[in-house]
Amino acid sequence: MSGGRDMSTVEVSADNNVQKKQEVKASGTSGVKSFLSGGFGGMCLVAAGHPLDLLKVRMQTSTEYKSTLDCFRKTLAESGVRGMYRGMAAPLVGATPVFAICFWGYDMGQKIMRRVYNM
């Protein structure tokens, strides 16, 4: 009689293992997806931070600005919104692949750890 209880316990644990493996496969991302996500994240980082970096560099290299707000106003008056993004190509080319590789490497590390520890 106790053999029946052991059998049902084995069946349940086997079902749980199958469900866990299916969940891991479903939650895992492809390397391409993580690489592209990282690249896009790097592009967003540059797009958000470049105008502030531009103001910082202008203030460091010139004495014509009284404050950050003054630098911002003069830059907008001279070049418009596009002027805030002048020179963005170099950081964009540099940051995009770095973040893409970081995201991809992190994802691959997770996959390796899942396989090694059967998670």
The first five atom37 places (N, CA, C, CB, O) and aatype in JSON, in Angstrom:
{
  "aatype": [12, 15, 7, 7, 1, 3, 12, 15, 16, 19, 6, 19, 15, 0, 3, 2, 2, 19, 5, 11, 11, 5, 6, 19, 11, 0, 15, 7, 16, 15, 7, 19, 11, 15, 13, 10, 15, 7, 7, 13, 7, 7, 12, 4, 10, 19, 0, 0, 7, 8, 14, 10, 3, 10, 10, 11, 19, 1, 12, 5, 16, 15, 16, 6, 18, 11, 15, 16, 10, 3, 4, 13, 1, 11, 16, 10, 0, 6, 15, 7, 19, 1, 7, 12, 18, 1, 7, 12, 0, 0, 14, 10, 19, 7, 0, 16, 14, 19, 13, 0, 9, 4, 13, 17, 7, 18, 3, 12, 7, 5, 11, 9, 12, 1, 1, 19, 18, 2, 12],
  "atom_mask": [
    [1, 1, 1, 1, 1],
    [1, 1, 1, 1, 1],
    [1, 1, 1, 0, 1],
    [1, 1, 1, 0, 1],
    [1, 1, 1, 1, 1],
    [1, 1, 1, 1, 1],
    [1, 1, 1, 1, 1],
    [1, 1, 1, 1, 1],
    [1, 1, 1, 1, 1],
    [1, 1, 1, 1, 1],
    [1, 1, 1, 1, 1],
    [1, 1, 1, 1, 1],
    [1, 1, 1, 1, 1],
    [1, 1, 1, 1, 1],
    [1, 1, 1, 1, 1],
    [1, 1, 1, 1, 1],
    [1, 1, 1, 1, 1],
    [1, 1, 1, 1, 1],
    [1, 1, 1, 1, 1],
    [1, 1, 1, 1, 1],
    [1, 1, 1, 1, 1],
    [1, 1, 1, 1, 1],
    [1, 1, 1, 1, 1],
    [1, 1, 1, 1, 1],
    [1, 1, 1, 1, 1],
    [1, 1, 1, 1, 1],
    [1, 1, 1, 1, 1],
    [1, 1, 1, 0, 1],
    [1, 1, 1, 1, 1],
    [1, 1, 1, 1, 1],
    [1, 1, 1, 0, 1],
    [1, 1, 1, 1, 1],
    [1, 1, 1, 1, 1],
    [1, 1, 1, 1, 1],
    [1, 1, 1, 1, 1],
    [1, 1, 1, 1, 1],
    [1, 1, 1, 1, 1],
    [1, 1, 1, 0, 1],
    [1, 1, 1, 0, 1],
    [1, 1, 1, 1, 1],
    [1, 1, 1, 0, 1],
    [1, 1, 1, 0, 1],
    [1, 1, 1, 1, 1],
    [1, 1, 1, 1, 1],
    [1, 1, 1, 1, 1],
    [1, 1, 1, 1, 1],
    [1, 1, 1, 1, 1],
    [1, 1, 1, 1, 1],
    [1, 1, 1, 0, 1],
    [1, 1, 1, 1, 1],
    [1, 1, 1, 1, 1],
    [1, 1, 1, 1, 1],
    [1, 1, 1, 1, 1],
    [1, 1, 1, 1, 1],
    [1, 1, 1, 1, 1],
    [1, 1, 1, 1, 1],
    [1, 1, 1, 1, 1],
    [1, 1, 1, 1, 1],
    [1, 1, 1, 1, 1],
    [1, 1, 1, 1, 1],
    [1, 1, 1, 1, 1],
    [1, 1, 1, 1, 1],
    [1, 1, 1, 1, 1],
    [1, 1, 1, 1, 1],
    [1, 1, 1, 1, 1],
    [1, 1, 1, 1, 1],
    [1, 1, 1, 1, 1],
    [1, 1, 1, 1, 1],
    [1, 1, 1, 1, 1],
    [1, 1, 1, 1, 1],
    [1, 1, 1, 1, 1],
    [1, 1, 1, 1, 1],
    [1, 1, 1, 1, 1],
    [1, 1, 1, 1, 1],
    [1, 1, 1, 1, 1],
    [1, 1, 1, 1, 1],
    [1, 1, 1, 1, 1],
    [1, 1, 1, 1, 1],
    [1, 1, 1, 1, 1],
    [1, 1, 1, 0, 1],
    [1, 1, 1, 1, 1],
    [1, 1, 1, 1, 1],
    [1, 1, 1, 0, 1],
    [1, 1, 1, 1, 1],
    [1, 1, 1, 1, 1],
    [1, 1, 1, 1, 1],
    [1, 1, 1, 0, 1],
    [1, 1, 1, 1, 1],
    [1, 1, 1, 1, 1],
    [1, 1, 1, 1, 1],
    [1, 1, 1, 1, 1],
    [1, 1, 1, 1, 1],
    [1, 1, 1, 1, 1],
    [1, 1, 1, 0, 1],
    [1, 1, 1, 1, 1],
    [1, 1, 1, 1, 1],
    [1, 1, 1, 1, 1],
    [1, 1, 1, 1, 1],
    [1, 1, 1, 1, 1],
    [1, 1, 1, 1, 1],
    [1, 1, 1, 1, 1],
    [1, 1, 1, 1, 1],
    [1, 1, 1, 1, 1],
    [1, 1, 1, 1, 1],
    [1, 1, 1, 0, 1],
    [1, 1, 1, 1, 1],
    [1, 1, 1, 1, 1],
    [1, 1, 1, 1, 1],
    [1, 1, 1, 0, 1],
    [1, 1, 1, 1, 1],
    [1, 1, 1, 1, 1],
    [1, 1, 1, 1, 1],
    [1, 1, 1, 1, 1],
    [1, 1, 1, 1, 1],
    [1, 1, 1, 1, 1],
    [1, 1, 1, 1, 1],
    [1, 1, 1, 1, 1],
    [1, 1, 1, 1, 1],
    [1, 1, 1, 1, 1]
  ],
  "atom_positions": [
    [[0.81, -1.19, 0.0], [0.0, 0.0, 0.0], [0.85, 1.25, 0.0], [-0.92, 0.0, 1.17], [0.51, 2.24, -0.66]],
    [[1.95, 1.22, 0.73], [2.81, 2.4, 0.74], [3.48, 2.59, -0.62], [3.86, 2.28, 1.84], [3.93, 3.69, -0.94]],
    [[3.54, 1.53, -1.4], [4.12, 1.64, -2.74], [3.32, 2.57, -3.62], [0.0, 0.0, 0.0], [3.89, 3.26, -4.46]],
    [[1.99, 2.61, -3.43], [1.14, 3.51, -4.2], [1.44, 4.97, -3.88], [0.0, 0.0, 0.0], [1.42, 5.82, -4.77]],
    [[1.69, 5.26, -2.62], [1.99, 6.64, -2.22], [3.31, 7.1, -2.81], [2.02, 6.77, -0.68], [3.44, 8.23, -3.27]],
    [[4.28, 6.22, -2.78], [5.58, 6.58, -3.33], [5.48, 6.86, -4.83], [6.61, 5.47, -3.06], [6.12, 7.77, -5.34]],
    [[4.68, 6.05, -5.53], [4.53, 6.21, -6.97], [3.91, 7.57, -7.3], [3.66, 5.08, -7.54], [4.37, 8.24, -8.22]],
    [[2.87, 7.98, -6.55], [2.23, 9.27, -6.83], [3.19, 10.42, -6.53], [0.93, 9.43, -6.01], [3.18, 11.43, -7.23]],
    [[4.02, 10.27, -5.51], [4.99, 11.3, -5.18], [6.01, 11.43, -6.31], [5.7, 10.98, -3.84], [6.39, 12.53, -6.68]],
    [[6.44, 10.3, -6.83], [7.39, 10.32, -7.94], [6.77, 10.98, -9.17], [7.86, 8.88, -8.27], [7.42, 11.76, -9.86]],
    [[5.51, 10.66, -9.43], [4.83, 11.26, -10.59], [4.72, 12.76, -10.44], [3.44, 10.64, -10.77], [4.94, 13.5, -11.4]],
    [[4.38, 13.22, -9.27], [4.23, 14.65, -9.03], [5.56, 15.35, -9.19], [3.65, 14.92, -7.63], [5.64, 16.4, -9.83]],
    [[6.62, 14.79, -8.61], [7.93, 15.44, -8.72], [8.43, 15.41, -10.16], [8.96, 14.76, -7.78], [9.09, 16.36, -10.6]],
    [[8.12, 14.37, -10.9], [8.51, 14.32, -12.31], [7.76, 15.39, -13.1], [8.24, 12.93, -12.9], [8.33, 16.05, -13.96]],
    [[6.48, 15.55, -12.79], [5.7, 16.61, -13.45], [6.24, 17.99, -13.11], [4.22, 16.51, -13.05], [6.3, 18.85, -13.98]],
    [[6.64, 18.2, -11.87], [7.2, 19.5, -11.47], [8.49, 19.79, -12.21], [7.45, 19.53, -9.96], [8.72, 20.92, -12.62]],
    [[9.35, 18.77, -12.38], [10.6, 18.96, -13.11], [10.34, 19.33, -14.56], [11.46, 17.71, -13.04], [11.01, 20.2, -15.12]],
    [[9.36, 18.68, -15.17], [9.01, 18.99, -16.56], [8.5, 20.41, -16.65], [7.96, 18.0, -17.09], [8.85, 21.14, -17.58]],
    [[7.67, 20.82, -15.7], [7.14, 22.19, -15.71], [8.25, 23.2, -15.52], [6.08, 22.36, -14.62], [8.26, 24.23, -16.19]],
    [[9.19, 22.93, -14.62], [10.3, 23.86, -14.4], [11.14, 24.0, -15.66], [11.18, 23.38, -13.23], [11.52, 25.12, -16.02]],
    [[11.43, 22.9, -16.34], [12.23, 22.96, -17.56], [11.5, 23.74, -18.64], [12.56, 21.56, -18.06], [12.12, 24.51, -19.38]],
    [[10.18, 23.56, -18.74], [9.41, 24.31, -19.72], [9.4, 25.79, -19.39], [7.99, 23.77, -19.8], [9.47, 26.63, -20.29]],
    [[9.31, 26.14, -18.09], [9.33, 27.53, -17.68], [10.67, 28.17, -17.99], [9.01, 27.66, -16.19], [10.71, 29.32, -18.44]],
    [[11.76, 27.45, -17.76], [13.09, 27.98, -18.05], [13.24, 28.24, -19.54], [14.19, 27.02, -17.57], [13.76, 29.28, -19.95]],
    [[12.78, 27.29, -20.36], [12.87, 27.48, -21.8], [12.02, 28.65, -22.26], [12.47, 26.22, -22.53], [12.42, 29.39, -23.15]],
    [[10.85, 28.81, -21.67], [9.97, 29.9, -22.06], [10.52, 31.23, -21.6], [8.57, 29.68, -21.49], [10.35, 32.23, -22.29]],
    [[11.17, 31.28, -20.43], [11.67, 32.55, -19.91], [13.02, 32.94, -20.51], [11.8, 32.47, -18.41], [13.39, 34.11, -20.44]],
    [[13.74, 32.02, -21.09], [15.02, 32.33, -21.71], [14.85, 33.15, -22.97], [0.0, 0.0, 0.0], [13.89, 32.98, -23.72]],
    [[15.81, 34.05, -23.19], [15.76, 34.88, -24.39], [16.84, 34.43, -25.35], [15.92, 36.37, -24.04], [17.82, 33.8, -24.96]],
    [[16.66, 34.78, -26.6], [17.67, 34.42, -27.58], [18.83, 35.39, -27.48], [17.08, 34.4, -29.0], [18.66, 36.52, -27.0]],
    [[19.99, 34.97, -27.92], [21.16, 35.83, -27.91], [20.98, 37.05, -28.78], [0.0, 0.0, 0.0], [21.45, 38.14, -28.44]],
    [[20.31, 36.88, -29.9], [20.09, 38.0, -30.81], [19.19, 39.05, -30.16], [19.46, 37.51, -32.13], [19.43, 40.25, -30.28]],
    [[18.17, 38.58, -29.46], [17.24, 39.5, -28.81], [17.95, 40.32, -27.73], [16.05, 38.73, -28.2], [17.76, 41.53, -27.64]],
    [[18.76, 39.67, -26.92], [19.48, 40.4, -25.88], [20.53, 41.33, -26.48], [20.15, 39.42, -24.9], [20.74, 42.42, -25.95]],
    [[21.18, 40.93, -27.56], [22.17, 41.78, -28.23], [21.5, 43.04, -28.78], [22.87, 41.0, -29.37], [22.01, 44.15, -28.59]],
    [[20.36, 42.87, -29.45], [19.65, 44.03, -30.0], [19.08, 44.92, -28.89], [18.52, 43.56, -30.92], [19.09, 46.14, -29.02]],
    [[18.6, 44.32, -27.83], [18.07, 45.1, -26.7], [19.17, 45.94, -26.07], [17.45, 44.16, -25.65], [18.96, 47.11, -25.73]],
    [[20.33, 45.36, -25.9], [21.46, 46.11, -25.34], [21.89, 47.24, -26.25], [0.0, 0.0, 0.0], [22.2, 48.34, -25.77]],
    [[21.92, 46.99, -27.54], [22.27, 48.05, -28.49], [21.28, 49.19, -28.44], [0.0, 0.0, 0.0], [21.67, 50.36, -28.46]],
    [[20.01, 48.87, -28.38], [18.98, 49.91, -28.31], [19.08, 50.67, -27.0], [17.58, 49.29, -28.46], [18.91, 51.89, -26.97]],
    [[19.36, 49.96, -25.92], [19.55, 50.63, -24.62], [20.72, 51.58, -24.64], [0.0, 0.0, 0.0], [20.65, 52.67, -24.07]],
    [[21.81, 51.19, -25.28], [22.97, 52.07, -25.41], [22.65, 53.31, -26.22], [0.0, 0.0, 0.0], [23.11, 54.41, -25.89]],
    [[21.86, 53.14, -27.28], [21.46, 54.29, -28.09], [20.59, 55.25, -27.28], [20.7, 53.83, -29.35], [20.75, 56.47, -27.38]],
    [[19.69, 54.71, -26.48], [18.83, 55.56, -25.63], [19.66, 56.3, -24.59], [17.75, 54.71, -24.93], [19.39, 57.46, -24.28]],
    [[20.66, 55.63, -24.04], [21.54, 56.26, -23.07], [22.24, 57.47, -23.67], [22.57, 55.26, -22.54], [22.29, 58.54, -23.06]],
    [[22.78, 57.31, -24.86], [23.48, 58.4, -25.52], [22.51, 59.53, -25.86], [24.18, 57.91, -26.8], [22.83, 60.7, -25.66]],
    [[21.32, 59.18, -26.36], [20.34, 60.2, -26.73], [19.89, 61.01, -25.51], [19.12, 59.56, -27.4], [19.64, 62.21, -25.63]],
    [[19.8, 60.39, -24.36], [19.37, 61.09, -23.15], [20.49, 61.9, -22.52], [18.82, 60.1, -22.14], [20.25, 62.99, -21.99]],
    [[21.69, 61.39, -22.57], [22.8, 62.04, -21.86], [23.63, 63.0, -22.67], [0.0, 0.0, 0.0], [24.32, 63.84, -22.1]],
    [[23.59, 62.9, -23.98], [24.47, 63.72, -24.81], [24.24, 65.23, -24.67], [24.31, 63.34, -26.24], [25.21, 65.97, -24.58]],
    [[23.01, 65.71, -24.65], [22.83, 67.16, -24.5], [23.47, 67.7, -23.21], [21.35, 67.52, -24.51], [24.06, 68.78, -23.23]],
    [[23.37, 66.97, -22.12], [23.99, 67.41, -20.87], [25.51, 67.36, -20.96], [23.5, 66.54, -19.7], [26.2, 68.24, -20.43]],
    [[26.02, 66.34, -21.61], [27.47, 66.24, -21.8], [27.98, 67.38, -22.68], [27.84, 64.89, -22.41], [29.04, 67.94, -22.44]],
    [[27.21, 67.72, -23.7], [27.58, 68.83, -24.58], [27.67, 70.14, -23.79], [26.55, 68.97, -25.73], [28.63, 70.9, -23.95]],
    [[26.68, 70.38, -22.93], [26.71, 71.59, -22.11], [27.92, 71.6, -21.17], [25.41, 71.7, -21.29], [28.56, 72.63, -20.99]],
    [[28.21, 70.45, -20.58], [29.36, 70.34, -19.67], [30.66, 70.68, -20.39], [29.44, 68.92, -19.06], [31.48, 71.43, -19.87]],
    [[30.84, 70.11, -21.58], [32.07, 70.35, -22.33], [32.17, 71.8, -22.77], [32.13, 69.42, -23.56], [33.25, 72.39, -22.71]],
    [[31.06, 72.39, -23.19], [31.08, 73.79, -23.6], [31.44, 74.7, -22.42], [29.72, 74.2, -24.18], [32.19, 75.67, -22.58]],
    [[30.92, 74.39, -21.27], [31.24, 75.21, -20.09], [32.69, 75.03, -19.66], [30.3, 74.85, -18.93], [33.3, 75.97, -19.15]],
    [[33.26, 73.85, -19.85], [34.64, 73.6, -19.46], [35.64, 74.27, -20.41], [34.9, 72.11, -19.42], [36.73, 74.65, -20.0]],
    [[35.25, 74.41, -21.67], [36.19, 74.91, -22.68], [35.97, 76.36, -23.04], [36.09, 74.07, -23.91], [36.7, 76.89, -23.88]],
    [[35.0, 77.03, -22.44], [34.73, 78.42, -22.78], [34.42, 79.21, -21.51], [33.55, 78.52, -23.78], [33.92, 78.67, -20.52]],
    [[34.73, 80.51, -21.56], [34.44, 81.38, -20.42], [33.24, 82.28, -20.69], [35.66, 82.22, -20.07], [32.93, 83.15, -19.87]],
    [[32.57, 82.11, -21.82], [31.46, 82.99, -22.17], [30.15, 82.66, -21.46], [31.23, 82.94, -23.65], [29.21, 83.46, -21.49]],
    [[30.07, 81.5, -20.81], [28.83, 81.1, -20.15], [28.91, 81.37, -18.66], [28.54, 79.62, -20.41], [29.92, 81.09, -18.02]],
    [[27.83, 81.91, -18.1], [27.77, 82.24, -16.67], [27.28, 81.05, -15.85], [26.87, 83.45, -16.43], [27.67, 80.88, -14.7]],
    [[26.41, 80.23, -16.45], [25.84, 79.09, -15.74], [25.42, 78.03, -16.76], [24.62, 79.52, -14.86], [25.49, 78.24, -17.97]],
    [[24.98, 76.91, -16.25], [24.5, 75.84, -17.13], [23.26, 76.29, -17.89], [24.19, 74.58, -16.33], [23.12, 76.01, -19.07]],
    [[22.39, 76.98, -17.21], [21.18, 77.49, -17.85], [21.51, 78.51, -18.95], [20.25, 78.14, -16.81], [20.88, 78.52, -20.0]],
    [[22.51, 79.35, -18.69], [22.95, 80.32, -19.71], [23.51, 79.58, -20.93], [24.02, 81.29, -19.11], [23.23, 79.95, -22.07]],
    [[24.3, 78.56, -20.68], [24.87, 77.76, -21.77], [23.75, 77.08, -22.57], [25.85, 76.69, -21.23], [23.79, 77.06, -23.8]],
    [[22.77, 76.55, -21.88], [21.63, 75.9, -22.54], [20.88, 76.89, -23.42], [20.69, 75.29, -21.5], [20.57, 76.59, -24.57]],
    [[20.58, 78.07, -22.89], [19.84, 79.09, -23.65], [20.61, 79.54, -24.88], [19.54, 80.29, -22.76], [20.04, 79.65, -25.96]],
    [[21.9, 79.8, -24.72], [22.7, 80.27, -25.85], [22.84, 79.2, -26.92], [24.08, 80.72, -25.37], [22.82, 79.5, -28.12]],
    [[22.99, 77.96, -26.5], [23.1, 76.86, -27.47], [21.8, 76.7, -28.24], [23.47, 75.53, -26.76], [21.82, 76.52, -29.46]],
    [[20.67, 76.76, -27.55], [19.38, 76.68, -28.23], [19.17, 77.86, -29.17], [18.25, 76.62, -27.21], [18.64, 77.68, -30.27]],
    [[19.56, 79.05, -28.77], [19.39, 80.23, -29.61], [20.25, 80.14, -30.87], [19.74, 81.5, -28.82], [19.81, 80.53, -31.96]],
    [[21.47, 79.64, -30.73], [22.39, 79.54, -31.87], [22.01, 78.42, -32.84], [23.8, 79.32, -31.37], [21.96, 78.63, -34.05]],
    [[21.74, 77.23, -32.3], [21.62, 76.04, -33.15], [20.28, 75.33, -33.06], [22.68, 75.07, -32.8], [20.03, 74.41, -33.84]],
    [[19.41, 75.73, -32.16], [18.14, 75.04, -31.99], [18.33, 73.71, -31.27], [0.0, 0.0, 0.0], [19.39, 73.44, -30.71]],
    [[17.29, 72.9, -31.3], [17.33, 71.61, -30.62], [18.37, 70.69, -31.26], [15.94, 70.95, -30.64], [19.02, 69.91, -30.56]],
    [[18.54, 70.78, -32.57], [19.54, 69.93, -33.24], [20.94, 70.22, -32.74], [19.48, 70.14, -34.75], [21.8, 69.33, -32.74]],
    [[21.18, 71.46, -32.32], [22.49, 71.82, -31.79], [22.84, 71.08, -30.51], [0.0, 0.0, 0.0], [24.02, 70.88, -30.21]],
    [[21.82, 70.68, -29.76], [22.07, 69.93, -28.53], [22.58, 68.52, -28.81], [20.8, 69.86, -27.69], [23.15, 67.87, -27.94]],
    [[22.37, 68.06, -30.02], [22.8, 66.72, -30.4], [23.98, 66.73, -31.37], [21.64, 65.96, -31.02], [24.31, 65.7, -31.96]],
    [[24.61, 67.88, -31.54], [25.77, 67.98, -32.42], [26.9, 67.12, -31.85], [26.23, 69.46, -32.58], [27.2, 67.18, -30.66]],
    [[27.52, 66.34, -32.7], [28.63, 65.49, -32.27], [28.21, 64.19, -31.6], [0.0, 0.0, 0.0], [29.01, 63.55, -30.93]],
    [[26.97, 63.81, -31.77], [26.47, 62.61, -31.1], [26.87, 61.32, -31.81], [24.96, 62.68, -30.99], [26.77, 60.24, -31.22]],
    [[27.31, 61.4, -33.05], [27.61, 60.18, -33.81], [28.72, 59.35, -33.17], [28.02, 60.55, -35.24], [28.61, 58.13, -33.09]],
    [[29.79, 59.99, -32.72], [30.91, 59.23, -32.14], [30.51, 58.48, -30.87], [32.08, 60.18, -31.83], [30.8, 57.28, -30.77]],
    [[29.86, 59.12, -29.9], [29.44, 58.34, -28.73], [28.42, 57.27, -29.06], [28.87, 59.26, -27.67], [28.39, 56.21, -28.43]],
    [[27.59, 57.53, -30.05], [26.59, 56.54, -30.46], [27.27, 55.29, -31.03], [25.63, 57.14, -31.5], [26.89, 54.17, -30.71]],
    [[28.27, 55.51, -31.86], [29.01, 54.39, -32.46], [29.8, 53.64, -31.39], [29.96, 54.89, -33.57], [29.99, 52.43, -31.49]],
    [[30.26, 54.35, -30.38], [31.05, 53.7, -29.33], [30.2, 52.97, -28.3], [0.0, 0.0, 0.0], [30.55, 51.86, -27.9]],
    [[29.1, 53.57, -27.87], [28.31, 52.98, -26.78], [27.4, 51.85, -27.22], [27.48, 54.06, -26.13], [27.17, 50.91, -26.47]],
    [[26.89, 51.93, -28.43], [25.93, 50.92, -28.89], [26.5, 49.51, -28.85], [25.47, 51.25, -30.29], [25.87, 48.62, -28.27]],
    [[27.66, 49.25, -29.46], [28.18, 47.88, -29.4], [28.61, 47.45, -28.0], [29.36, 47.74, -30.34], [28.52, 46.26, -27.66]],
    [[29.06, 48.38, -27.18], [29.47, 48.03, -25.82], [28.28, 47.5, -25.03], [30.09, 49.25, -25.1], [28.36, 46.45, -24.39]],
    [[27.17, 48.23, -25.08], [25.99, 47.79, -24.35], [25.39, 46.53, -24.96], [24.94, 48.9, -24.32], [24.88, 45.68, -24.24]],
    [[25.45, 46.4, -26.28], [24.94, 45.19, -26.93], [25.71, 43.96, -26.45], [25.03, 45.32, -28.46], [25.11, 42.93, -26.14]],
    [[27.03, 44.07, -26.39], [27.85, 42.95, -25.95], [27.64, 42.66, -24.47], [29.34, 43.24, -26.22], [27.63, 41.5, -24.06]],
    [[27.47, 43.71, -23.66], [27.22, 43.5, -22.23], [25.91, 42.76, -21.99], [27.19, 44.85, -21.49], [25.87, 41.81, -21.21]],
    [[24.86, 43.17, -22.66], [23.56, 42.5, -22.5], [23.65, 41.06, -22.99], [22.45, 43.25, -23.27], [23.15, 40.15, -22.33]],
    [[24.29, 40.84, -24.12], [24.43, 39.5, -24.68], [25.23, 38.61, -23.73], [25.1, 39.55, -26.07], [24.85, 37.47, -23.46]],
    [[26.34, 39.13, -23.21], [27.18, 38.36, -22.29], [26.46, 38.0, -21.01], [0.0, 0.0, 0.0], [26.6, 36.89, -20.51]],
    [[25.69, 38.93, -20.48], [24.9, 38.67, -19.28], [23.89, 37.56, -19.53], [24.19, 39.95, -18.8], [23.72, 36.66, -18.71]],
    [[23.21, 37.63, -20.67], [22.21, 36.62, -21.02], [22.86, 35.25, -21.2], [21.46, 37.02, -22.29], [22.32, 34.24, -20.74]],
    [[24.0, 35.21, -21.86], [24.69, 33.94, -22.05], [25.17, 33.37, -20.72], [25.87, 34.11, -23.01], [25.12, 32.16, -20.51]],
    [[25.64, 34.23, -19.82], [26.06, 33.79, -18.49], [24.91, 33.17, -17.72], [0.0, 0.0, 0.0], [25.08, 32.16, -17.03]],
    [[23.73, 33.79, -17.83], [22.55, 33.23, -17.16], [22.21, 31.85, -17.73], [21.35, 34.17, -17.32], [21.89, 30.93, -16.98]],
    [[22.28, 31.72, -19.04], [21.97, 30.42, -19.65], [22.96, 29.35, -19.2], [21.99, 30.54, -21.18], [22.56, 28.22, -18.94]],
    [[24.22, 29.7, -19.12], [25.23, 28.74, -18.67], [24.96, 28.31, -17.24], [26.64, 29.34, -18.8], [25.01, 27.12, -16.91]],
    [[24.68, 29.28, -16.38], [24.41, 28.96, -14.98], [23.17, 28.09, -14.83], [24.26, 30.24, -14.16], [23.13, 27.2, -13.99]],
    [[22.15, 28.36, -15.64], [20.93, 27.54, -15.57], [21.24, 26.1, -15.96], [19.83, 28.13, -16.5], [20.73, 25.16, -15.34]],
    [[22.07, 25.92, -16.97], [22.41, 24.56, -17.41], [23.27, 23.84, -16.38], [23.13, 24.59, -18.76], [23.07, 22.66, -16.11]],
    [[24.23, 24.55, -15.82], [25.16, 23.94, -14.86], [24.43, 23.52, -13.6], [26.29, 24.93, -14.51], [24.67, 22.43, -13.08]],
    [[23.53, 24.36, -13.11], [22.86, 24.09, -11.84], [21.43, 23.57, -12.04], [22.84, 25.35, -10.99], [20.66, 23.51, -11.08]],
    [[21.08, 23.21, -13.26], [19.76, 22.64, -13.59], [18.62, 23.5, -13.03], [19.64, 21.21, -13.05], [17.71, 22.99, -12.39]],
    [[18.69, 24.76, -13.27], [17.65, 25.67, -12.77], [16.6, 25.91, -13.82], [18.25, 27.01, -12.31], [15.65, 26.65, -13.59]]
  ]
}
